[in-house]
Amino acid sequence: MRPDPDHSTRRAAILASRPDVKRLFGPTAATAWLGAGVVCLQVGMAALMAREPWWITVAAALCIGAFAIHCLNCIVHECTHNLVFANGPANRLLAVFVNMPSLVPSAMAFRHYHLLHHHHFGVRGMDSDVPAAWEVRLVESHSVRKLLWLLLLPVSYGLLHPVQVRARLPLDRWVVLNIAAIGLAWVGVMWLLGWHAVLYLLVSTYFATGPHPAGAHILQEHIAFDGGNGMASYYGPVNLLSVNLGYHLEHHDMPAVSGWRLPALRRAAPEFYAGHYRHTSRVRGLWQFVSDRRIGLDSRPIREPRPLGFLVEPTS
């Protein structure tokens, strides 16, 4: 991997040369309205699919639902960094609410593991984005194996990787609330709309974190497609649905800047980002990951675990 200043170093350099960047810090409450609107859209689509043939339901999930759930997942990401409201409990409540159409209780788990990802970036056993050593050996850089791994990405990303993290998810009142809210969503959808609506929502959730342009960001954010440092951004149209999650290098540098303001951060300090690798297409990224034998699951910075006494579990 080519050397690269870490995020704290670049953050300090940006703030030293562009102190006005601090004005970009803080939450953007309008994101809550976007979340409410997309929840209504996804529930409305599920109602429309209730009496459609299964293949129309799956097609709608592929073309519409996956992007809707991706948008809601990105709002959960904003809530994780307390970038919607000024206080933590309000952000957690919104995250639980927008998580409901996915029918999978992932909001509070994502909050826990994503903050660890920021605090222990690239540390196997603490960063749930890092694949296990056995996973790397099993898949290697074989195209068919990578395709199969990609098809199973929601399982590995959502279940296998978190269970390998030493700082386990605490079973607190927020996790219980998240599970209860998803249980309520299941009962409501099943009772009012039926199985086809459930199918639509679950397939949407699968594609939002799987082999789909919506899920491609999971690969593009930290796998080094260029053989570099495993940190890249994407500035294409999917950012309109993802609260600018594609500005991922910028986000790691300044996690206190809400997604809506990340383009302003890049414009304010262009010299810090001009030379970094960028993705131009989510679809091309999926194809390149599968077809390029130079790219494997370990084509990213991977650091050895530190002693348990050193580990920090983030609390916000």
N, C-alpha and C positions, 0 to 999 in steps of 0.2 A: 504494500500500500504506500502511496506517496504521502509524505508528511504534510500535515495541515494544522494550522493553529486550532486549538480547541475552542469551544464556544465561549467559554469565559474570557479567554484572551481576546477573541474578536469582539465580544461584547464590550469589554473595557476599552478597546481601541476605537470602536464606533462612538461610544459615549464621550470619550475624550475629544474626538475630532468633531462630533456632531451632538453637542449637549441638548439641542432642541428635540432630539429623538425622544427624550423623556416625556414629551407632550403626547406621544402616541400610546403611552402606557394606560392600562385600565380597561374596564369592561365596556361592552356595547349592548345595551338592553334591547335594542331592536331585534337582536337575534332570537329573543323569546317569541316575538310575533312570527318570525319565519318558522320556528319550530311548531307553533300552534297551527299555522297554515298547512305545513307539510303533513302533520298528523291527520288533519281533516282530509287532505287529499288522499292519503294512503288508506284511511278507513273508508272513504267514499269509493275508491277503486275496489277495495275488497267487497263492498256491497254490490258493486256492478258485476263483479266476477262470480257472485254467489250462484247464479243459474247458467253460467256459460260452460261450454265444454272444457274439459281439462286442458286441452292444448291451447285454447285461447287464454285460459288463466295463466298458464306457464309463459306464453308469449308476452302477455301484459306485464308479468313479473320481470321478465328479461328486459323489456323495452322501457318500462316506466317505474315499476316497483323497486328495482334494484337501485336506481338513482335516488328515489325518494328515501329509502332506508339509508343509503350512503349519506345523504344530506343530514338526516337525523343523527347518524353516528358522528358526523362532524360537529354537530351541535353539542352532543355529549362530550366531545373533545374540548370544545370551548368551555363547557361547564366544568370540566375536570381542572382547567387552569383558572377557574373563577373569573372568566372573561365575559360573562353575560350580565351577572349582577355583582354588586359590591360585597355581598356576604356569602359565605360558603353554603349554609343551609338552603338558601334560595337557588343556588346553582345546582345543588344535589337534587332538589325537588324537581326542577326543570329537566334534569338529566333522566330521572326516573320516569317522568311523564312522556318525554319524546322517545324513550326506549320501548314503550308499550306496544306500538305497532309491529315491532320485530318479533314478538312472542318469545324472545329469549332474554333472560334477566342478565344483561351484560353491562349495564351502565356503571354500577358501583365497582364491579370487578375491573372494568376498563380504567376507572379512575385510579384504583390502587396500583395496577400493573403499569399504567402509562407514566405515572409520576416516578415509579421506580426506574422506568426506561430513561427518563431525563436525568435522574440522580446517578444512575449506574450504567450509563450508555455503553453498550458493547460488552458488558460483563456477563459471561455465561453463568447462569445460576441466579442472576438478579434482574437481567434485562430479558423480558419474555419475548422480545422480538428476535432474540438470538436462538437459532436452532440447536438442538442437542447434538453432541458429537456423533452419536449413533445414527441420527437422522442424516447428517452430512455424509457419513460413510455409506449409508444405504442408498441415497439418491445419487451421490457423486455429481458428475456433470452430464449424465446420460439423458438425452432428450426425452425419451419415453418415460423415464422415471420422474423427470422434472414435470412432465405433463400430468402424470398421476398425482404427484405431490401438489401441484397447483389445483387439481380437481378436489383434493382433500384439504385445501388451505383453510377453510373455515373451522375444520376440526383441529388441525395442528395449531393454528393461530389462537383459537378460542379455548382449547382444552389442553392439548399436549404441552405447549410451551409454558403456560402458567403453572402447571403442576410441578415443573422443574425449578420454579423460583423459590428460593429459600425463605423469603419474607412472604409468608402465606397471607391470603386474603382473610382479614378478621371477620367473624360473623357478628357484626354489630347491627344496630337498629336500621341503618340505611340499607344494608344488604337484605335484611328481612323485608323492609318496605319495598325494595326493588323486586324481590321474588313475589311478594303478595300482589303488587301491581300487575306483574306479568300473569299471575294466576287469574286475576280479575279480568284481564284482557282475553285470556283463553276462554273463560266462561262466557263472557259477553259475545265474542265473535262466534263461538260454537252455538250458543243459544239463539242469537238473533240472525246470524248469517249462514252458518253451516260450514261443511267441510271444504267446499271450493274456496270460500273466503280464507280459511286457514291455510289451504294450499298456496294461495296467492301470496299471503304474508310470509310464509316460511320460505318459499322459493325466492322471493324478493330479498329476504335476509341472507340466504345462501349466496346469491350472486353479488350482493353488496360487499361481501368479504372474500369472494372467490374468483373464478376465472371470468372476469368481466371488466370492462373499463372502469367501473366503480371500485372494484377491488384491487385494481392494478397498482394503486398507490402504495399498498403494503410492500410490494416488491421494489418499486422505484425509489422509495424514500431512503433506504439504507443498503440495498445491494449495489455493489460498485459495478455498474454496467461498463464503465470505462477503465476498469482496473485501478481506480483511484481510491478515495478515502471513504466511500460508502455514504456520502451525504450529497443529495442532489435535490433540485427543485423542479417543478413543472409549472409553466405559466399559461397553459392552454385553457380552453373553454369550460372544462369540467370544474374549474375553480368557481364558476358561477353557482354551482350546486353544492360546493364543499366548503364554503366560508373560507376560501383561499387556502385550504389545507395543502395545496401544491407548493406553496411558498415554505417548503419544509426546512431548508437551511436557515432561512430568516426566522422561522418559528423557534428553532432550537437556540439560535443566538439570543432572541428576545422573547421568551415565553410569556412575558407580561404584556405583550402587544396583541390585541385581539386580531382575529383573522382578517377582518375588514380593513385593518390599517396596515397589514403587512406589505401591500404594494407601496404604500407611502414610505415605509421603512426602507425598502429597496431603492426607491427614488432618492431618498435622503442620503444614502451612503452607497452609491452605485459601484465605487471602486473596490468595495469589499466583496462584491458578489459577481462581478463581470467575468472573472476567470474560472468560475466553477462550472462543473458539468450540469447540464440541464436536459430534462426530457421534453420532447416535443409532441409525443403521442402516447396516450394510455394503451391503445390497442397495439401499437408497435412495441411497446415495452413488454407486453405479454408474449408476443411472438419472439422477440429477441431473447427473453429469459429462457424460453423452451428450446430454441434452435441453436443458440450460441454455446458451443462446448467449452468456451473459456469462462462461462458464468456458472457458478455453483452456489449452493446454499451458504457456503462459507466465504463468498466473495464480498466480504464486509469486515470492518474492524471487529475483532473478537479478542477480548481481554480475559485473562485468567481471574477467577474469583479471588477476592481478598478475604482475610480472616473475618469470621462472623462478627467479632467485636468492633470492626471498623465500619460495618455496613450501616447505612442510614436509611430508615424507613420514612419517607415523606409523610407529612400529616395534613397537607393542604393541596 
